[in-house]
Amino acid sequence: MKLLNEEEFTEYIKSNHQFVLTNDSSSLSSEISSRCDFCQKDAYLKIGSRWHERTYRKDNLPIFATFFIQCPSCKRQSFIQLVVLSRLQESENGSRYVFDYYKLFNLPSQESQFETKDIPAEYRLLKKTVLEAKYALQHSQYMSATIMFRRALQILVKDILGAKGRTLYKELEWLKDNVNALQINLTDVFHDNSSLIRQVGNQGAHPDKDEELQEFSEEDANAVHDLFLLLVNEVFVLPAKIKAMKMELAERRKLK
Ligand SMILES: [Zn+2]
């Protein structure tokens, strides 16, 4: 199924998704004026870090971005997945491109059941492993949690994405050069995050000589958890969202 054109998609995003902010190339916003999804207060949500990804190139879709944000009121942290639409803005000094961000959805970073809810039921072993990792995390077993997230990563890449190789390292490398079983166009963020989870998980499984690396803090384990959440998002949530958006758009345009 193909989109009619970029204007159609732009219109669709504008009428169905919440506008968040506008940036130009000379300034980047560090706050979002919005309502917190958790405590329902209007607040300037602080943007911690951001990633931009041009994914699904073949579909001629725009850029996607992920913001890591924190509510100043309830301190809850979450990820927001956004679509970025560019437009030419005319001014006295000539024209320039500005970027409008529209919110697709919000992922809480420390919610208890989020990953398992997003993982399809057929992947039982992955669900079970992630639940065990979460259980360890909630009971302050940070080293076990980290090892379990590494195990969950291996199940995701080997059993679900069909990566080939005798080690997790080789499987992750395979994914960079080959079409995976779900035919998902994986982003650089996926490769970076999975590599980091693998390395941190290895430090848990094979104790390092460096004594500082033998301990795992709550922050370390939470960070691995959040990185894994982004992988789940990329493999299971985003492709389903985009498919649903395209189907709805095609139906409205009577393309099928
Ligand atoms: Zn809040």
Residues whose N, C-alpha, C, O or C-beta is under 5 A from the ligand:
A	BS01	ZN	C36 F38 C39 C71 S73 C74
